[in-house]
Amino acid sequence: MSGTDRPVNAPDPAPGMDLDRPWDLHPQVSVRPEPFGALLYHFGTRKLSFLKDRRLLSVVQSLKDSPTARAACSVAGVTEADVPRYGRALATLARSSMVVERTP
């Protein structure tokens, strides 16, 4: 196993997004919780994203206080087996600039 508890030759669970780096919502993104999950609106790009999973909403809300996206998943109760699925969802949010890598 590697330092991230994945087999060395395992595919990246979130292509284009390093879950072991710090991430956060883009400063121009507003989150509106809904019974089904949440609506994310980016005021800069005017894009709207739907989170259809309340646990994904918890992950997104935990990003700002977590040292890594993987840690945010853990805080939100995502099991290790489900991390690849949530990683792919976060990567999609990163591609649409809803979440961005946090810099020191």
NUVEXSE-815637 format. One record per residue (C-alpha): x, y negated, z negated; chain. Coordinates in Angstrom, 2 decimals, padded with zeros to 5 digits, m for minus. Layout:
<atoms>
X,Y,Z,A
...
</atoms>
This chain:
<atoms>
000.00,000.00,000.00,A
001.07,m003.56,000.61,A
000.99,m006.40,m001.92,A
m002.65,m007.04,m000.99,A
m003.72,m003.43,m001.64,A
m004.30,m002.74,002.06,A
m002.48,m000.04,003.99,A
000.43,m001.64,005.84,A
m001.00,m000.71,009.25,A
m004.61,m001.67,008.41,A
m006.20,m004.28,010.68,A
m006.56,m007.79,009.33,A
m010.09,m008.01,007.83,A
m010.46,m011.58,009.08,A
m008.52,m012.25,012.28,A
m007.31,m015.84,012.27,A
m007.90,m016.37,008.55,A
m005.47,m015.47,005.78,A
m007.59,m014.48,002.79,A
m004.55,m014.84,000.58,A
m004.34,m018.60,001.15,A
m006.42,m021.35,m000.53,A
m009.54,m022.47,001.36,A
m012.36,m024.93,000.70,A
m015.40,m026.44,002.34,A
m014.57,m029.17,004.82,A
m015.11,m032.53,003.06,A
m017.82,m033.42,005.61,A
m019.86,m030.25,004.98,A
m023.02,m030.32,002.90,A
m024.49,m027.14,001.41,A
m028.20,m026.71,000.83,A
m029.05,m023.50,m001.03,A
m032.14,m021.72,000.26,A
m033.97,m018.54,m000.82,A
m032.34,m016.64,002.07,A
m028.82,m017.99,001.40,A
m027.95,m021.52,002.46,A
m027.71,m024.10,005.21,A
m024.34,m025.70,005.89,A
m024.29,m028.96,007.83,A
m021.09,m030.54,009.13,A
m021.60,m034.30,009.42,A
m018.54,m034.70,011.65,A
m019.37,m032.07,014.27,A
m023.14,m032.10,013.65,A
m023.08,m028.29,013.53,A
m025.46,m026.30,011.38,A
m024.62,m022.86,009.99,A
m026.91,m020.43,008.22,A
m025.62,m018.24,005.42,A
m028.00,m015.30,005.26,A
m026.41,m013.80,002.18,A
m026.52,m015.32,m001.32,A
m023.26,m013.60,m002.23,A
m021.57,m015.31,000.73,A
m022.92,m018.58,m000.64,A
m021.28,m017.71,m003.98,A
m018.00,m017.00,m002.19,A
m018.16,m020.33,m000.34,A
m018.98,m022.20,m003.55,A
m016.11,m020.44,m005.37,A
m013.48,m021.42,m002.79,A
m012.71,m024.81,m004.34,A
m011.87,m023.35,m007.77,A
m010.09,m020.20,m006.58,A
m006.42,m019.89,m005.67,A
m007.26,m017.83,m002.55,A
m010.27,m016.80,m000.48,A
m009.72,m013.24,m001.69,A
m009.96,m014.48,m005.29,A
m013.18,m016.36,m004.42,A
m014.60,m013.08,m003.14,A
m013.67,m011.39,m006.40,A
m015.24,m014.18,m008.48,A
m018.45,m013.79,m006.45,A
m018.54,m010.05,m007.14,A
m017.54,m008.85,m003.67,A
m016.18,m005.30,m003.87,A
m012.84,m004.47,m002.27,A
m014.72,m002.34,000.27,A
m016.81,m005.37,001.30,A
m013.92,m007.87,001.50,A
m013.38,m007.25,005.26,A
m017.02,m008.13,006.00,A
m016.90,m011.30,003.92,A
m013.50,m012.13,005.39,A
m015.00,m011.99,008.89,A
m017.85,m014.28,007.77,A
m015.35,m016.76,006.31,A
m013.26,m016.58,009.49,A
m016.36,m017.51,011.50,A
m016.94,m020.47,009.17,A
m013.29,m021.48,009.59,A
m013.55,m021.35,013.40,A
m016.50,m023.76,013.20,A
m014.59,m026.04,010.75,A
m017.08,m025.43,007.95,A
m014.22,m024.20,005.75,A
m010.63,m025.36,006.02,A
m007.36,m024.25,004.52,A
m006.60,m026.25,001.40,A
m003.25,m028.01,001.40,A
m001.34,m029.07,m001.71,A
</atoms>
